[in-house]
Amino acid sequence: MKKLLLPGLILTAIYFAVFGGEYSLFELRSTRAALQEERTRVVELRQEIDSLRAWADSLEADSVTLERLARERYGMVRSGEILYRFAGPDSLTARDTSVIR
């Protein structure tokens, strides 16, 4: 009986270490994978933050970039310039299509 008790305890401890508890090997492996994914996400977010900071700096310091943005997004023009807008066929309203027919 005593000869079986020690191996039984050892097997129970090994089973619990591998399959049981909050810190099993499977849980540890999945936690490590999740940690690696989060680290990758942090690196990507830091790169995005750096890119946004560079864009903000260029908007604050570079008047050419600011002017280009104002022209592209808001259709701003300097005095004496003429703005031409080209609209595609999908931008016609119902009233406009009756004229085309």
C-alpha positions as CSV (number, residue, x, y, z in Angstrom):
1,M,0.0,0.0,0.0
2,K,2.8,2.4,0.9
3,K,4.6,1.6,-2.4
4,L,1.5,2.8,-4.3
5,L,0.9,5.9,-2.3
6,L,4.1,7.8,-3.4
7,P,3.7,7.1,-7.1
8,G,0.0,7.9,-6.9
9,L,0.7,11.3,-5.2
10,I,3.3,12.0,-7.9
11,L,0.9,11.2,-10.7
12,T,-1.8,13.3,-9.1
13,A,0.6,16.2,-8.8
14,I,1.6,15.9,-12.4
15,Y,-2.0,15.6,-13.6
16,F,-2.9,18.7,-11.6
17,A,0.1,20.6,-12.9
18,V,-0.8,19.8,-16.5
19,F,-4.6,19.9,-16.6
20,G,-5.9,21.4,-13.4
21,G,-6.0,24.6,-11.6
22,E,-5.7,28.2,-12.6
23,Y,-2.1,27.9,-13.6
24,S,-2.1,24.8,-15.7
25,L,0.2,24.4,-18.7
26,F,-2.6,24.9,-21.1
27,E,-3.7,28.1,-19.4
28,L,-0.1,29.3,-19.3
29,R,0.3,28.7,-23.0
30,S,-2.9,30.5,-23.9
31,T,-1.9,33.4,-21.6
32,R,1.5,33.7,-23.3
33,A,-0.2,33.8,-26.7
34,A,-2.6,36.5,-25.5
35,L,0.3,38.4,-24.1
36,Q,2.2,38.2,-27.4
37,E,-0.9,39.4,-29.3
38,E,-1.2,42.4,-26.9
39,R,2.4,43.3,-27.3
40,T,2.0,43.3,-31.0
41,R,-1.0,45.5,-30.7
42,V,0.9,47.9,-28.5
43,V,3.6,48.2,-31.1
44,E,1.1,48.9,-33.8
45,L,-0.7,51.5,-31.7
46,R,2.6,53.2,-30.9
47,Q,3.4,53.4,-34.6
48,E,0.0,54.9,-35.3
49,I,0.5,57.4,-32.5
50,D,3.9,58.4,-34.0
51,S,2.3,58.8,-37.4
52,L,-0.5,61.0,-36.0
53,R,2.0,63.1,-34.1
54,A,4.0,63.6,-37.3
55,W,0.8,64.6,-39.1
56,A,-0.1,67.0,-36.3
57,D,3.4,68.5,-36.3
58,S,3.2,69.0,-40.0
59,L,-0.1,70.7,-39.8
60,E,1.2,73.0,-37.1
61,A,4.5,73.9,-38.6
62,D,4.1,73.4,-42.4
63,S,1.8,76.0,-44.0
64,V,1.9,74.2,-47.4
65,T,0.4,71.0,-45.8
66,L,-2.2,73.0,-44.0
67,E,-3.2,74.8,-47.3
68,R,-3.4,71.6,-49.2
69,L,-5.6,70.1,-46.6
70,A,-7.9,73.1,-46.6
71,R,-8.1,73.0,-50.4
72,E,-8.8,69.3,-50.6
73,R,-11.3,68.9,-47.8
74,Y,-13.1,72.2,-47.7
75,G,-12.7,73.5,-51.3
76,M,-11.0,76.6,-50.1
77,V,-9.6,78.9,-52.8
78,R,-7.5,82.0,-52.8
79,S,-9.0,85.3,-54.0
80,G,-8.9,85.5,-57.7
81,E,-8.9,81.7,-58.2
82,I,-11.8,79.7,-59.7
83,L,-12.8,76.4,-58.2
84,Y,-14.0,73.7,-60.6
85,R,-15.8,70.7,-59.2
86,F,-16.4,67.6,-61.2
87,A,-19.4,65.5,-60.2
88,G,-19.9,61.9,-61.2
89,P,-23.2,60.6,-62.6
90,D,-24.2,59.2,-59.2
91,S,-24.4,62.7,-57.7
92,L,-27.3,63.8,-59.9
93,T,-30.6,64.4,-58.2
94,A,-34.0,63.3,-59.5
95,R,-34.7,66.7,-60.8
96,D,-31.4,66.7,-62.7
97,T,-32.2,63.4,-64.4
98,S,-35.4,64.7,-65.8
99,V,-33.4,67.3,-67.7
100,I,-31.1,64.7,-69.2
101,R,-33.9,62.6,-70.7
